[in-house]
Each structure stands twice: as C-alpha cells, then as structure tokens.
Amino acid sequence: MKLKTRNFVKVLALMAAVTFVSCNDDDNDPDDGPDAVTATCTDGIKNGDETGVDCGGSCTACETTVPEESTTLTGTLSEERTLDASQTYTLEKNYSIEAGGKLIIPAGTVINATVETGDETETYIVVQRGGEIDIQGTASAPVTMQSTGGQPGQWGGLVVLGDATTTEGVDATAEVGNFKYGGTNDADNSGSIKYLIIRHAGAQIDAESQYNGLTLYAVGSGTTIDNVAMIDGEDDGVEFFGGTASASNLYFENNQDDSIDWTEGWNGTVTNAYILHTKEGFSTAVEADKANGNPKLINFTAVSTVGGTALQFKLTSGATITGLSLSGYETSIDMKDDGPLANVIIDGVAGDPSNSYNANATVDIALFDWVNTNTTVSSSILTGNLTSDLTLDASINYLLSKNLSVESGATLTIPAGTKISAQVESGDETETYIVVQKGGKIMVEGTEASPVIMTSTNENPGDWGGLVILGDATTTEGVDATAEVGNFKYGGTTDDDNSGSISYLIIKNAGAQIDAESQYNGLTLYAVGSGTTIDNVAMIDGEDDGVEFFGGTVSASNLYFENNQDDSIDWTEGWNGTVTTAYVLHSEEGFSTAVEADKANGNPKLIDFTAVSTVGGTALQFKLTSGATFTNAHLSGYTTNVDMKDNGPLENVIVDDTALTTAEDDVFNGTAVDVAIFDWATGN
C-alpha cells in the first residue's frame, strides 16, 4: 500500500510541473529576442544550471532510469560488484577481479562459459592477488560455474592468486596468464567460497599444463573454502600451488587427472573429502609433488569402480592422513620417485603400499546431496590388505583383483545378497583369493532368500583360490605352522578361537593350482576354532576340494557339494570338529572322493551325511591312521564305499556306534538328507 501511495504522489508532482511551469524564455524560442538562452539540456529535464528546457524547470520527484547491468562477464573488475541470482551470466574469455576489486556471487547464481573452439585456454575467472571473491551459495541454492557445451576441458575454471608463502618465493609467475602470486602473508584473505559447483573445466594451457576446476596459487589461510564440488574436469579437481589455505567438504567426480593435487609446499588441511571415479583413465585421487609441507587430510574417502591408483607422492612430498577409506583402487600408495614413506603418515603410522586401506567410508556421501549428481557406484574392486573394519554393500558388484587379506584385528562383513566375482586373467588364478588371517574375522550374512555368492567372472573351475581362513586353534603341525598358500601362519592353543560367522554362502569355480602338489579349495580352514560359525555353505564346480580342514576344532552344518573335482570334504592335521547335515553330489566323472581323511585321527564326526554319485567312483577314503565317526550316513551310486588307502585301522571308522570290521560292510544305508533343503544354493 505504501508503494502505491508513493507512486500516486509522484504522478501529482509531475502533473503540477506540467500545469504550473509555463513556457518562458528558457524555451530558446527565436522570437524571444536578444535575451534568448542557449539550450544546454538534452534530456528534457532542467538539472542544476542547465538551460533551454522546453517548458523548463526541474523535476526532482521524477524517477530516472538506471541502465540494466550486463550479464556478460569479461574484462576486469576493479571495484565491488554483486551479481543477480535471477540472471544467468555468460563468461566470455577471461574475467579478472583485480587488486581492490571484489566479486559477490549470491546463492543460486549460474555462470555459463560460452566457449568457441580455440577459446578454451583464454576462458576462466581469475581473482588476482589483492582481489576478493565472495561466493554465497547454500545447500538448497548452490552457485554453478560450467560450460554450455557440457564437455570436460571447455574452460579454465576458477583461479585464485594469493600472497601466502610458496617454495617458488615472492612474486612467482603462474603457469596461467603469467599472473603473479606468492608473498609472506600466510593469513592472506582472498575471500569466501561456499556451496560452489564447478563443471567441465580443465582446458589445455600448453603441452605441459592444464587448468583445474579450482586452482589456488599461494592462497592464504584467511580464505574460506567450504562445500565445493568439482565434476567432469579434464585435469585436476583442485590444485594447491603452495599457500596455507584449508578447505572442507569437497566433492570430486570423474576428474580425468587428479582429484586433489598439491605442490610448492602447500601446508593447509582438507577436511571431509569424497572422491568418485567411475570412468577409466584418470591419474589419481591425490597427487603430491616436490617439497613436503606436511598438509593434512582428515576424513578422506575415495571410491573407484575402475581400479587405478589412489595416492601418489612424488619426490619428497608427503601428508598426514587420518580417517582414510579407499575402495576399488588396485594401488593404494605409489611412491613415484621412491621418496620416504616416513613422510606419509596414515592414522599415526607410516604408509604401507601393501595396505589397501579398504575401510568403511569415513565421509557420508549424503553430505553432498546438494550436488544433485546422477552418478552411482555399480561395481568396486577388492584387493590388498584390509586393516580396519569394512562392510560391503549388496547393491554393488564386487570384483576380486588378486588377493584380499583381512588382517588381524579387522573384520570383513558381507551382507545378504552380495556377489563377489574373481576377475582373473590367465596366470593370476593362484594369486586370487580371499584370506582371513589369524586374528581377523569374516562375517558372511547371507540368507536363504539372498545368499552371498563368491564366484569368478569366467565361471570355470579353478579360476581362483576361494575363501581361506586361518585360526589359532590346535593342529598337529604346532603353533605358527606355515600354510601351503601364501606362507601364512596358522595354529595355536586357543581351541575356541573365533574367526567370525558364515551363513548362506555359495562358492563356485575355485580350486586354482598352487604348485605341483597343492591346489586351493572352495573353503580352506587352517586351525579354525570352535568359536567360528559355519552354516549353510555350498561349494560348487571346484577344481579341487569343496572344503578342507587343516587341524582345528571348527564345526559346520548344512553343507552342499556339487561336482568338486577332487574331494568334497577333506581333512588332515587332526581336525576334530563336526559336520552336521551334508549332501554331496557327483554327476561328472573323474573326481577323487566324497570324503578324504589323512594323517592322525582326531575323530571328527559326520552326522546326517549323504553322498550320491551317478558316475561311480570312491565315496570315503582314509589315509594313514585317520578315521571318523558317522551317524546316519547314506551312500548311493559309488563303486567303492570305503578305501583304507594305507591299510590304516578300520576301527577308527565308526558308523552308527559300530566300528567297521571290513571295508565292504553294508552300513551306509541311513536316511538320505533331503536335497530340497539346499534349493537356496542350487537355484543360484
């Protein structure tokens, strides 16, 4: 209502001016004679001492029209300017905020780089040393800088030059524009950047250099950088050239070179960074070069679906990293120039390239919902040493590249419905397996409706080494025995040792050859203790055994075996656990046995054991003094039921409370296990 009243008053004032100001000698009428006034006014209104206005007088109540501000950003800015979020701005060539100038960009503003072919290198926004930028985005209305072409490398991104220290000294020359940067003011303030999305940057500068999404030359610690996303850049996401600037809440997606790059002794801190690689050919998640300014990365999560290298350090560079989580990278740490690993401190200790740092994410991707990205993670690579707890995601297809080792103190949790496929090239079969070291744990949480599956991409028997677990229970090989695989240590004095829990697991296509004498099994249990739970496990199409027990006290229930080419159940080294409810099926010729037992007799027990062959063969084989106690055993279709390979004592083989008196005793005619209880396995 006030606005309407004010306008009405203006209209009355204008009418009064027209009514009461009569034409007089400021009309510059030729008939006015020698006193005529020369006109100096050109806008129809008498302003100050202007003369010659027709029907003259001044109209201070009248509104004047302010020319509309240009939405094209180009040239230089030497004063303060605030953009208008209701406008879409076009960046033509470069726009430079000079010393003393300040560019304010309100929440929701969009700046589009309109780049013709050949202009990419000249198109960028630069904040010169002494200038300021104030990006005022919010989670609901971020500021966006992008190219109209929508392709990586189409413009140069945002470049900020500061007055902080750099190993290049004072007044160093930037690789872009010959701009000057660097000084002695580590607290220098180049402004504030909040909730900014930068897309499609990375234009080529010369044969050696490219722009980044965000380039920071000797930027000081007085500068605020918080919630910035760098997406689809042809070079780095952000690069620090010296300086002391810190940044928090950074998101990087498919930048084609490095996501975070630093050099020239940068010594700031990045807190909460999330990096996503779903396209092949990138360089690294982090590249550090030259002198070590010991920058800090706090809560750093990087995810790759395409392998690659996570962290690369050149020359003597390094960093202190806490809360590191890497997923899907084939190489965790690359010391490019054999620099000192002591300069790379991860969670309090020197970095270890053999450690995959495959831990639970330390940064929640939901923190970056404001970015509104469509990219999803559909697959991930598992490899290296796992030293902290990791829970897999059933919605992701996991590819096992070489071995994954769950180290002492770490737990690998595999939810229901998860699938892990060994991605094996010819010659790598022996090196490809999952191993749980003594002191480590595995939690396989499959269900009848959603079992966990471990298989190979080629789906051929012998493609990989299966699942290996090493425990601290007793074995006739003593304490710290050496396994036939990987020279791993197993065995101790803790018969109730707990290596975790396995429920509803299907293992397919295992059995890779270790050497001339040995092969992997589907499930290999070295001195595993009775505190470990194994229930509902299927071992199918293995080139060696289904399961083998090397000593230990672990028991298992509801086991299904189908066409394992050597033995279905194998034990040695005095295993003395129990298998309850097992079903063995042989429909392919050439297998060894349904059961093979070797060496000393620990008197293990098999309760409700059924083995069925359609191709003859041997059911049970006992070597040396080995034996077992069977309750309700059912054998069908085998040419030989019992083979005492080394003429060991028959009384060590007890069936339904009675020791065998001859290998031909007809005592294996118990009630068959209903194979339908394994429909969860045979249908997958």
Salt bridges, closest charged atoms under 4 A:
GLU63 OE2 - LYS10 NZ 2.47
GLU69 OE2 - ARG81 NE 2.95
GLU122 OE1 - LYS93 NZ 3.74
ASP163 OD1 - ARG129 NH1 3.75
ASP171 OD1 - ARG129 NH2 2.57
GLU287 OE1 - LYS314 NZ 3.29
GLU431 OE1 - LYS402 NZ 3.70
ASP472 OD1 - LYS438 NZ 3.53
ASP480 OD1 - LYS438 NZ 2.58
GLU596 OE1 - LYS623 NZ 3.40
